[in-house]
Amino acid sequence: MKHCLAATACILLLFALGCSTSHRVEVAPVEVKPIHITIDVNVRVDRALDDFFSDVDEAPAAPEATNAQ
């Protein structure tokens, strides 16, 4: 009876040790690099389009009739 009780205790101890886990997580330092954003290309294209279509923007909304009195 003592051998059975001792074997059961050993088996339960092994199950308990098998269920306990430990995890170790190491975090490397994060390197932040600068981000360069260039938007001058879009501004140049926008200005060039504004200059190209400036005559359309300055045109009157409705043409005047030539024979109006």
Phi, psi and omega per residue, in radians:
M1 nan -0.680 3.139
K2 -1.172 -0.633 3.140
H3 -1.170 -0.676 3.122
C4 -1.160 -0.737 3.125
L5 -1.161 -0.720 3.130
A6 -1.165 -0.717 3.118
A7 -1.136 -0.734 3.107
T8 -1.107 -0.726 3.119
A9 -1.119 -0.726 3.111
C10 -1.132 -0.733 3.128
I11 -1.121 -0.753 3.116
L12 -1.137 -0.662 3.101
L13 -1.125 -0.726 3.109
L14 -1.141 -0.699 3.075
F15 -1.109 -0.729 3.139
A16 -1.128 -0.727 3.112
L17 -1.208 -0.575 3.119
G18 -1.238 -0.480 -3.121
C19 -1.468 -0.378 3.141
S20 -1.408 2.247 -3.133
T21 -2.208 2.709 3.023
S22 -2.398 2.469 -3.111
H23 -2.160 2.470 3.111
R24 -2.144 2.130 -3.114
V25 -2.046 2.197 3.087
E26 -1.890 2.323 -3.124
V27 -1.892 2.106 3.101
A28 -1.341 2.626 3.105
P29 -1.108 2.451 -3.105
V30 -1.535 2.256 3.128
E31 -1.747 2.172 -3.136
V32 -1.860 2.098 3.133
K33 -1.827 2.571 3.123
P34 -1.203 2.594 3.128
I35 -1.954 2.187 3.122
H36 -1.847 2.166 3.132
I37 -2.043 2.229 3.141
T38 -1.962 2.095 3.125
I39 -2.060 0.037 -3.100
D40 -1.132 -0.453 3.105
V41 -1.114 -0.785 3.130
N42 -1.161 -0.635 3.119
V43 -1.173 -0.702 3.125
R44 -1.113 -0.750 3.118
V45 -1.133 -0.714 3.133
D46 -1.110 -0.755 3.120
R47 -1.155 -0.683 3.125
A48 -1.130 -0.690 3.090
L49 -1.181 -0.659 3.086
D50 -1.095 -0.722 3.111
D51 -1.181 -0.674 -3.109
F52 -1.170 -0.714 -3.089
F53 -1.714 0.274 -3.116
S54 -1.132 -0.577 3.119
D55 -1.173 -0.535 3.100
V56 -1.259 -0.674 3.139
D57 -1.193 -0.562 -3.108
E58 -1.485 -0.184 -3.119
A59 -1.189 2.581 3.106
P60 -1.133 2.663 -3.087
A61 -1.161 -0.800 3.135
A62 -2.150 2.313 3.124
P63 -1.199 2.519 3.136
E64 -1.479 2.535 3.131
A65 -1.293 2.470 -3.111
T66 -1.387 -0.416 -3.116
N67 -1.851 0.395 3.134
A68 -1.277 2.549 -3.113
Q69 -1.964 nan nan
